[in-house]
Amino acid sequence: MKKKILILLSCLLSFLLVSCGGSKTAEKPASAPKDTLVFAQISECKTLDPQDTTEQYSQRIINVLYDRLVEVDEMTGEIVPGLAKSWERIDENTLLFHLNENVKFHNGEKLTANDVKFTIERAKSLPKVAHLYKLISNIEVVDDNTVKVITSEPFAPLLAHLSHKTASIISEKYYTEKGNKYFENPVGTGPYKYKDWKIGDRITLEAFSEYFKGEPAIKYIVIRAVPEENSRVIGLETGEIDMTADLGAESRKIVLDNKDKINYLESSGISVNYVGINTDKGVLKDRDVRRAIAMAINRDDIINSIMMGTVDKANSFIAPGTFGYSPESKVLEYNPEEAKRIIQEKGLTGTKLSLGVSNSPVRMQMCEIIQAQLKEVGIEVSIESLEWGAFLAATGRGDLDMFTLGWGPSTYDGDYGFYPNFHSSQLGGAGNRSQYVNPEMDKLLDEAKKEVDQNKRKELYKQVAEIVYDDVPVIPMYYSNNTVAAVKGIEGVKATSYINFDELSFKK
C-alpha cells in the first residue's frame, strides 16, 4: 500500500514539474523597468531660489521644479500658455491672466492668484532680476484664478519677461512659514519635485503625480555636476550617464561615431560666447585700447580650431532668432597691425592683463589662443581659472581685467540680451560685468523697453549694437549651438538650452 502511494506521489510530482516547466532551467524574473534618468552638466546648481539666479545650471533645475505664467517654446521662440491658460490685453498698460484651475504645489496646497502677486512683487524687490519687472506698478488679484498685471507705462517685453525662469511662481503661504529656508526644501508647481541634494555631487528630483499637465513618464531625474567633458562622454558610452548637453566639437565627433549607442541632436541657439572687458579698470578705461584688443583676436582661428567650424561667428551680442537682432550689426575684425600700432603709440607694450575663465574646457582653450594672439601685439595675459561660483563673484566685483562668458536671452527678446549687460543700473552681478556706463546707452535701452511699435524697437536695438561695436565693452566671439546627447532608448529628446524632462520617456 505504501509502495502504491509512493508511486502515485512520484507520478503526481513528475506531472507538476512538467506542467510548470520544472524539467527546464527556471527563468529569471524580468528586470524592473528603468525609472531614473541621469543628466550631467558642467557645473553644479548654485541655488533653487528662482528669483536669485540667472545662471543656466541652476535654472535647468528651476525650469522643472516650478512653472511660470507663460512659457517660451525654444523650438519656435513663441510665448505659450503656462500656469495661465489664457490672457488678454485690457489696454496698453494692463494684461489680465486666467489661471488653470487645477494646479497644486508639491505640498498639496492649491495655487491661487495671491501666489502670483506675491512672487512677482518679490522678484521686483531683488536686485539681480528687478530690472525685468520694474515697470510693473501694480498686481491686482481679481479672484483665486484671475490676476491683473498693470504697468506704469507701456512695457513691450512684459510677456517675454514673465516667461523668464526668475518669474517662476512660489507659494506665498510656504514662504511665509519658512522664509529663505523655503529653498532648502522647495515646493513648486512643476512636473518634478525636490527629493534631495548631495552637495558637490547631485540633485535628485521626483515626478509630481498631481502635475496639472499630467504625471511625467520618468520617475526620477538625477542632475550631476561633471565638469570634464571627456568624463561625460565616457559616461554616455558606459551607460553611467543617460543624457548631457553643451558638448564641444571634439566630443561631438566622438558621439557621432557612436550612433549605435548614442543619439546626438544639435540646433542653432541664441547664446553668444564673448570676451568681457572691464571698462572701469586701468588702461581698459581707454576705448582705443579695448578696440586694439578686439582687433588682435582672430575669431576665425578660434572657431576653426576649437569649434572645428561648427558654429557661426557673432556679428552682434544678440543672436539671430532673438527679437532686435540685426544682420547689419558688426564686430571689429582681426587686424593685428592696427592693434599693435595703437598699443605702441600709447606706450603700452608689455602691459599685463588678467583673463578669467570658469571651469569650461572650451573657454580655457579659447583663453590660451587669445593669450598667444595678444602677446603678438605686445600685451601679456595671465589666465585665471576659477570655480563657477568664484568666477561669478569675481566678475561681479570687477576683480578681473577681462573674462570669457556666455549669455543667452532665454526670453528671446533683445531687452534681456542688452539691458542687463550694458545698462548702468545693472553693474556687477546683475549682468553688467564689464562695469560699463554710458548715458546714451541707458537712454536707448530705457526707450526700447517702453516702445510698443516693433519696428521702432528694432531700430533702437540696432543703435544699441552700434554703440557696443564702437565702445567694445564686450567682444562677441561666436553663437553657441544647443547640443544634447542621450543614450538610445530615450524618447522626446530635443536640442534646447533647458531640458523639459517631463517630455521624455524610456522606450518600452
Salt bridges, closest charged atoms under 4 A:
ASP49 OD2 - ARG122 NH2 2.82
ASP52 OD1 - LYS128 NZ 3.98
GLU71 OE1 - ARG68 NE 2.96
GLU88 OE2 - HIS98 NE2 2.67
GLU101 OE2 - LYS85 NZ 3.51
GLU109 OE2 - LYS173 NZ 3.13
GLU121 OE2 - LYS117 NZ 2.87
GLU140 OE1 - LYS148 NZ 3.98
GLU153 OE1 - LYS450 NZ 3.57
ASP196 OD2 - LYS195 NZ 3.92
ASP201 OD2 - ARG202 NE 3.10
GLU210 OE1 - LYS104 NZ 2.79
GLU229 OE1 - ARG232 NH2 3.88
GLU240 OE2 - ARG224 NH1 3.26
ASP242 OD1 - LYS34 NZ 3.41
ASP246 OD2 - ARG60 NH1 2.93
ASP257 OD2 - LYS253 NZ 3.47
GLU266 OE1 - ARG252 NE 2.70
ASP286 OD2 - LYS346 NZ 2.85
ASP288 OD2 - LYS346 NZ 3.78
ASP300 OD1 - LYS313 NZ 3.18
GLU328 OE1 - LYS462 NZ 2.55
GLU333 OE2 - ARG299 NH2 3.14
GLU333 OE1 - LYS313 NZ 3.30
GLU338 OE2 - ARG341 NH2 2.52
GLU345 OE2 - ARG341 NH1 2.76
GLU387 OE2 - LYS46 NZ 2.69
ASP399 OD2 - ARG397 NH2 2.70
ASP401 OD1 - LYS281 NZ 3.65
ASP413 OD1 - ARG457 NH2 2.83
ASP415 OD2 - HIS161 NE2 2.91
ASP415 OD2 - LYS449 NZ 3.05
ASP442 OD1 - HIS423 ND1 3.74
ASP446 OD1 - HIS423 NE2 3.10
GLU447 OE2 - LYS443 NZ 2.70
ASP471 OD1 - ARG287 NH1 3.66
GLU503 OE1 - LYS494 NZ 3.55
